[in-house]
Amino acid sequence: MVTFEVTLSDRIDSDIDRLVEQDAFLNREQAIEELLSLGISSHDTTDDPEEDLDDDLFTRAIDDQQDPASQQDDPL
């Protein structure tokens, strides 16, 4: 397990203490680890940014376009 030092604002520090006191977590270490994990999992870190570059943007833009003549308007 990796250990590192991080500086937190007083507000975040007191929020973590409050969560531990409310028995949301067993201790500060568990609270910090789980909160970091939740934050990281909220960002999709599994996508490879290179895959996005491989898409043919021009073809995709053409495919997304609609022909106004093919749209049926209701007669008045």
C-alpha positions as CSV (number, residue, x, y, z in Angstrom):
1,M,0.0,0.0,0.0
2,V,1.3,3.4,-0.9
3,T,1.6,6.1,1.8
4,F,1.7,9.8,1.0
5,E,1.1,13.2,2.6
6,V,-1.6,15.5,1.4
7,T,-2.6,19.0,2.6
8,L,-6.3,19.5,3.2
9,S,-8.3,22.6,3.8
10,D,-9.7,23.0,7.4
11,R,-13.2,22.5,6.0
12,I,-12.4,19.2,4.4
13,D,-10.5,18.0,7.5
14,S,-13.5,18.9,9.7
15,D,-15.9,17.2,7.3
16,I,-13.8,14.0,7.5
17,D,-13.8,14.2,11.3
18,R,-17.5,14.7,11.3
19,L,-18.1,11.7,9.1
20,V,-16.0,9.5,11.4
21,E,-17.8,10.8,14.5
22,Q,-21.1,10.0,12.8
23,D,-19.9,6.4,12.3
24,A,-20.0,6.7,8.5
25,F,-16.5,5.3,8.6
26,L,-14.5,3.4,11.2
27,N,-11.6,5.8,11.2
28,R,-10.0,8.7,9.3
29,E,-7.8,6.4,7.2
30,Q,-10.8,4.4,6.0
31,A,-12.7,7.7,5.3
32,I,-10.0,9.2,3.3
33,E,-9.3,6.0,1.3
34,E,-13.0,5.5,0.5
35,L,-13.7,9.1,-0.3
36,L,-10.7,9.2,-2.7
37,S,-11.8,6.0,-4.3
38,L,-15.3,7.4,-4.8
39,G,-13.9,10.6,-6.3
40,I,-11.6,8.7,-8.7
41,S,-14.4,6.3,-9.8
42,S,-16.6,9.2,-10.6
43,H,-14.1,10.0,-13.4
44,D,-14.0,7.5,-16.2
45,T,-10.3,6.5,-16.0
46,T,-10.7,3.4,-18.1
47,D,-11.1,5.1,-21.4
48,D,-8.0,5.3,-23.6
49,P,-7.8,8.9,-24.9
50,E,-6.0,7.6,-28.0
51,E,-9.2,5.7,-29.0
52,D,-11.0,9.1,-29.3
53,L,-8.4,10.3,-31.7
54,D,-8.8,7.3,-34.0
55,D,-12.4,8.1,-34.8
56,D,-12.9,9.8,-38.2
57,L,-14.4,13.1,-37.1
58,F,-15.3,14.1,-40.6
59,T,-17.2,10.9,-41.3
60,R,-19.0,11.1,-38.0
61,A,-20.0,14.7,-38.7
62,I,-21.4,13.8,-42.1
63,D,-23.3,10.8,-40.6
64,D,-24.8,13.2,-37.9
65,Q,-26.1,15.6,-40.5
66,Q,-29.8,15.4,-41.6
67,D,-31.1,16.2,-45.0
68,P,-33.9,18.8,-44.6
69,A,-35.6,17.5,-47.7
70,S,-36.0,14.1,-46.2
71,Q,-37.9,15.5,-43.2
72,Q,-41.6,15.4,-43.6
73,D,-43.5,18.5,-42.6
74,D,-47.2,18.3,-41.7
75,P,-49.3,20.0,-44.3
76,L,-51.1,23.1,-43.1
